[in-house]
Structures are given as C-alpha cells and as structure tokens.
Amino acid sequence: MARRKCVPEEWLREHYPKGSIHDTLDAIERDFGWRPSKTAVYVRASKLGLKKERVCTERRGDHAERVARWSKMPEEDAWMDAHDRGQRTNELADEFEQEFGWRLTRGQVNSWRARHGRQPHGRRRYGGRPRKPVGYERVSKDGYIVVKVADEADRAMSKDNWRLKQVWVWEQEHGPLPKGHVVYFADGDNRNFDPANLVAVPRRAVGLLARMEYHDAESLRAAVALAMVRIKAKDVEESLPSTCAVCGRRFVAESTYRRKLGKRPVTCPDCLAAGHKASGRKRYDRAEMLRLYDSGMRPLEVAREMGCCKDLVYKAIRTEG
C-alpha cells in the first residue's frame, strides 16, 4: 500500500500564512512535486491552528480588511449617513478610507445602504446584463412561472418586483392575496392560468390537501372546506383542558407549547419549569375507576375525572365483570 503524501509540519507553518491558498498550492507543487486539494490544505492548517495573513491579490479579489458591524460603529455609521450621496461604491469606499484608515468592500457598502434604504436604483455595473422588461417571464427552480411586475423592487436588495404568475393573475381578478394564503391550480396544471382555475388556499390546509383528491375549482373548494373543518375540530380538541400526569392539575396548553411538542402535552408548564416530567405511560388506579363507576358516574365522566381515555374505563369494567 502506497504511503500517504503529507506536507511537513515545519514547512506548512513557515509558508502557509503567506500569500493566498493558490500560492501555497503552487509552492507545495514546486517543492514536493505533487499538488494537494485546497480542502486537504485547509483541514491540515486548521488542525495546526494556522491562519492566512490578510493579502490583496487578484485571485482573492475584493476581500474585507475588517468586519463592519455598523451597530457597534456609531461614528462610522453617522459618517456614512452624512457622506453617502449615491456615488459609486468605489468612490464612497475611497472617501471612507481617507477618513478612517481602512477600506470598505463593495458588499459592505451595499449592506449599509440596504439597511438604511439607500440602495440606488436604475444603475447597473459596466458590462452587466441588460434589464428585463416589465412583463418578462421565466421559469423558477421549482418549475413555476414568475413574471416581472415592476422595473424596480420596492425594498432595496430584494426581488419583490418578481411575482409568481398564478398569484399575479389571481390578484388581477380578486385584489391582494390574503395573508397566509397560497394560490392553487385546481386542475393540477401549473401552466393553466385561467382565473377560474386559480383558487386561494389557506396555508394551514396545504398538508391535508396533499392527501385529498380534486380535479376542478369546485372540488378543490370543497376539499379546502373539509380540511378547514378538520383543522377547527383539532383546534377545539387541543383547547380542552388536560390533566397533568405529575401534579394532577387541569391545565390548557398554549398553542406554541403544543406545536413545540407536536402532540397534546401531558405535563403542565409549571411542572416542566420545576424539572418534573411524566416518564413513560401513566398507570391509573383501577380500583378508583371502579369506585367512581359504582357511585353512578358514566364511563366518560370517570375518564374525565381520572384524566384518561374512556377505553381504559371500559376495559376495567369488563375485567371486573
């Protein structure tokens, strides 16, 4: 078996901090006659605790001299607010470097402008692609058609001037799409943009609709109505008080608490905060069940009193009989 090639540690400590990673790879190939991958060199340097010195080469490109945390740089932030006149990023970076002694990158300037809503519109870099006209359509990575509805985005550095075509067509017919809704193709064809084929569906019903069958707008609306009935029934069931398996107190779990657990909780928040948690399946007192049943209570009432399901009560009664 051939011995694995490895750069000597002393050589790496001496040469790795200087230059870019490509310079290091070139030096290894020159001195040892073979060229490793960048990942192998990065991993080896990380294990040795080695870091690159800050360099500005053509290969490294626009590299930041330091991190620009504007929330912790009030003086620099105020200077940017006073001197940003919409000039080119390189010009603003030159002025900033003259004032503070270190240079901003293009990304840092654009980040500051986006944060303050100062991103200039209507400008593209030299050699960039021509702008697409309003109404231009393209296919997204998910296979849906998106359409350009405005020349510029309302929010800087966003793409809200591009909309899903089915949403845009639906809004032309019915107005703004309600919050928490998506637009479905009733016949399943994502190229059929007939307004009669587009139906607004609550996001909460999407999971249930995946298990239902529909073939047109009418059947889709019926499926949505059935899904919402089931969702409302589940909400009502989860809003009923539960019995804590630790302290026995009745409590109503908050919706966020239920979503976190993914099921109906059996331990109240107070017991959880105190470090108590019901472990395993709770054992119910069968003798107490029978005593309550013999006192004239119905099985459903016994189940509610004991905090269990009525099937356990029926099982205890059958076993007794």
C-alpha positions in Angstrom: 0.0 0.0 0.0 1.4 3.4 -1.0 2.3 5.8 1.8 0.0 8.8 2.1 1.6 12.1 0.9 1.9 14.7 3.6 3.4 18.2 3.7 5.9 18.5 6.7 4.5 20.5 9.6 7.5 22.8 9.8 7.2 23.7 6.1 3.5 24.4 6.4 4.0 26.6 9.5 6.5 28.7 7.6 4.8 29.0 4.2 1.0 28.7 4.9 0.4 32.2 6.4 1.9 34.0 3.4 0.0 34.6 0.2 -3.3 33.1 -0.9 -4.2 29.4 -0.9 -3.3 29.2 -4.6 0.2 30.5 -3.8 0.5 27.8 -1.1 -0.6 25.0 -3.5 1.9 26.3 -6.1 4.7 26.2 -3.5 3.9 22.7 -2.5 3.9 21.6 -6.1 7.2 23.3 -6.7 9.0 21.9 -3.6 7.5 18.4 -3.4 6.4 17.6 -6.9 2.7 17.0 -6.2 -0.4 19.2 -5.7 -3.0 18.5 -3.0 -6.5 19.8 -2.9 -7.5 23.1 -1.3 -9.7 21.2 1.2 -6.8 19.0 2.3 -4.6 22.0 3.0 -7.4 23.9 4.8 -8.1 20.9 7.1 -4.4 20.4 7.9 -3.9 24.1 8.6 -7.0 24.2 10.8 -5.7 21.3 12.9 -2.4 23.1 13.4 -4.1 26.4 14.2 -2.7 28.3 11.2 -4.4 31.2 9.5 -3.7 33.3 6.4 -2.4 36.8 6.6 -4.5 39.4 5.0 -3.5 39.8 1.4 -4.9 41.6 -1.6 -4.2 39.6 -4.7 -6.1 39.3 -8.0 -7.2 35.8 -7.1 -8.6 36.8 -3.7 -10.4 39.8 -5.2 -12.5 42.1 -3.0 -11.6 40.9 0.5 -12.6 42.8 3.6 -9.9 44.3 5.8 -12.1 44.0 8.9 -15.7 43.1 9.8 -18.1 46.1 9.6 -20.6 45.8 12.4 -22.5 49.0 12.0 -24.5 48.6 15.2 -21.2 48.8 17.1 -19.7 51.6 15.0 -21.8 54.7 15.6 -19.1 57.1 14.4 -18.6 55.3 11.1 -22.4 54.9 10.7 -23.0 58.6 11.2 -20.3 59.4 8.7 -21.8 57.1 6.1 -25.2 58.7 6.6 -23.7 62.2 6.1 -21.5 61.4 3.1 -23.5 58.9 1.1 -24.7 60.9 -1.9 -25.5 57.9 -4.2 -22.0 57.9 -5.7 -20.3 54.7 -6.9 -19.3 52.3 -4.2 -15.6 52.6 -5.0 -15.8 56.4 -4.6 -17.5 56.1 -1.3 -15.0 53.5 -0.2 -12.1 55.8 -1.1 -13.6 58.7 1.0 -14.2 56.3 3.9 -10.6 55.0 3.7 -9.3 58.6 3.8 -11.4 59.3 6.9 -10.9 56.1 9.0 -7.8 54.5 7.5 -9.4 51.2 6.4 -11.3 50.4 3.2 -14.9 49.1 2.8 -15.7 46.4 0.3 -18.5 46.7 -2.3 -20.6 44.3 -0.2 -20.1 46.3 3.0 -21.2 49.5 1.3 -24.3 47.8 -0.3 -25.1 46.2 3.0 -25.1 49.6 4.8 -27.2 51.1 2.0 -29.8 48.3 2.1 -30.0 48.6 5.9 -30.9 52.3 5.6 -33.0 52.0 2.4 -30.4 54.0 0.4 -29.6 51.5 -2.3 -29.5 53.4 -5.6 -32.0 52.3 -8.3 -31.7 52.4 -12.1 -28.0 51.7 -12.2 -26.2 48.5 -13.3 -22.5 47.8 -13.4 -20.4 48.1 -16.5 -20.7 45.0 -18.6 -23.8 43.7 -16.7 -26.7 42.0 -18.5 -29.4 44.3 -19.9 -32.5 44.7 -17.8 -35.5 42.5 -18.5 -38.7 44.5 -19.4 -41.8 44.5 -17.2 -43.9 41.5 -18.2 -40.9 39.3 -18.8 -41.5 35.7 -17.7 -39.1 32.9 -16.7 -39.2 29.5 -15.1 -38.2 29.3 -11.4 -36.1 26.4 -10.0 -39.4 24.9 -8.7 -40.9 24.8 -12.1 -43.3 27.7 -11.7 -43.6 30.7 -14.0 -42.5 34.0 -12.4 -43.3 37.4 -14.0 -41.6 40.8 -13.7 -44.3 43.2 -12.5 -42.2 46.3 -11.9 -38.9 47.7 -13.1 -37.5 48.3 -9.6 -38.1 46.5 -6.3 -40.0 48.3 -3.5 -37.4 47.2 -0.9 -33.8 47.7 -1.7 -31.8 44.5 -2.5 -35.0 42.4 -2.7 -36.8 40.7 -5.6 -40.3 41.8 -4.8 -40.7 43.1 -8.3 -40.9 39.4 -9.4 -44.1 37.5 -8.6 -45.4 34.0 -9.2 -47.6 34.3 -12.2 -50.5 32.4 -10.6 -50.5 34.9 -7.7 -50.3 37.9 -10.0 -53.2 36.7 -12.2 -55.3 35.9 -9.2 -54.7 39.4 -7.7 -55.7 41.0 -11.0 -59.1 39.3 -10.6 -59.7 39.4 -6.8 -57.4 42.0 -5.3 -54.4 41.5 -2.9 -53.9 37.9 -1.8 -54.9 37.5 1.9 -52.0 36.9 4.3 -51.4 33.2 5.0 -52.8 32.0 1.7 -51.3 30.5 -1.5 -52.8 30.0 -5.0 -53.5 26.5 -6.2 -54.1 25.3 -9.7 -57.4 23.5 -9.5 -56.7 21.1 -12.3 -53.1 20.4 -11.3 -51.7 22.0 -14.5 -49.2 24.8 -13.4 -49.4 26.3 -16.9 -53.2 26.9 -16.9 -53.5 30.5 -15.7 -57.2 30.8 -16.4 -58.6 32.8 -13.4 -61.4 30.2 -13.0 -58.7 27.6 -12.5 -56.9 29.5 -9.7 -58.1 29.1 -6.0 -56.7 30.8 -2.9 -56.0 28.2 -0.2 -55.0 28.8 3.4 -51.5 27.5 4.2 -52.9 25.6 7.2 -54.9 23.4 4.7 -51.9 22.5 2.4 -50.9 19.4 4.4 -54.4 18.0 4.4 -55.0 18.8 0.7 -51.9 16.7 -0.2 -54.0 13.6 0.9 -57.2 14.6 -0.8 -58.4 14.3 -4.4 -59.7 17.2 -6.5 -59.9 17.9 -10.2 -61.5 21.3 -10.7 -62.2 24.5 -8.8 -65.4 23.3 -7.3 -64.0 20.1 -5.9 -60.9 22.0 -4.7 -63.0 24.4 -2.7 -65.0 21.5 -1.2 -61.7 19.8 -0.2 -60.5 23.1 1.4 -63.7 23.4 3.3 -63.4 19.9 4.6 -59.8 20.4 5.6 -60.6 23.6 7.5 -63.4 21.8 9.4 -60.9 19.1 10.5 -58.4 21.8 11.5 -61.0 23.7 13.5 -62.0 20.4 15.2 -58.4 19.7 16.1 -58.0 23.2 17.5 -61.1 22.8 19.7 -59.9 19.4 20.9 -56.5 20.8 21.8 -58.1 23.8 23.6 -59.8 21.4 26.1 -58.1 21.2 29.5 -55.6 18.3 30.1 -54.7 16.6 33.3 -51.1 16.9 34.3 -49.6 13.4 34.8 -47.3 14.8 37.6 -49.4 17.1 39.8 -52.9 16.1 38.6 -53.8 19.8 38.0 -56.0 20.6 35.0 -54.4 23.0 32.5 -54.8 24.3 29.0 -51.6 24.2 26.9 -50.8 27.2 24.8 -50.7 26.8 21.0 -46.9 27.4 20.9 -46.3 24.7 23.6 -48.4 22.2 21.6 -46.6 22.9 18.4 -43.3 22.5 20.1 -44.2 19.1 21.4 -46.0 18.0 18.2 -48.8 16.4 20.3 -51.1 17.0 23.2 -49.0 17.6 26.3 -49.4 15.5 29.5 -47.2 17.7 31.8 -48.1 21.2 32.7 -45.6 24.0 32.1 -45.2 24.6 35.8 -44.0 21.1 36.5 -41.7 21.2 33.5 -40.3 24.5 34.8 -39.7 22.8 38.1 -37.8 20.0 36.4 -40.6 17.4 36.7 -41.7 15.4 33.7 -44.1 12.4 33.2 -42.0 9.5 32.1 -43.4 6.5 30.2 -47.1 5.6 30.3 -49.1 6.7 33.3 -50.6 3.9 35.5 -54.1 4.6 36.6 -55.7 3.3 39.8 -58.2 0.7 38.6 -59.8 0.4 42.0 -60.6 4.2 41.9 -62.1 3.8 38.5 -64.4 1.1 39.6 -65.3 3.1 42.8 -66.3 6.1 40.7 -68.3 3.9 38.3 -70.1 2.2 41.1 -71.1 5.6 42.5 -73.2 6.2 39.5 -70.8 8.1 37.2 -70.8 7.3 33.5 -67.6 5.9 31.9 -67.0 9.1 30.0 -67.3 11.1 33.3 -65.0 8.7 35.0 -62.4 9.1 32.2 -62.5 12.9 32.6 -62.2 12.7 36.3 -59.2 10.3 36.1 -57.6 12.1 33.1 -57.5 9.1 30.9 -59.4 7.8 27.8 -62.7 6.1 28.2 -61.4 2.9 26.7 -59.3 2.3 29.9 -62.5 2.7 31.9 -64.4 0.2 29.7 -61.5 -2.2 30.0 -61.5 -2.0 33.8 -65.3 -2.6 33.9 -65.1 -5.7 31.6 -62.3 -7.1 33.6 -64.3 -6.7 36.8 -67.3 -8.3 35.2 
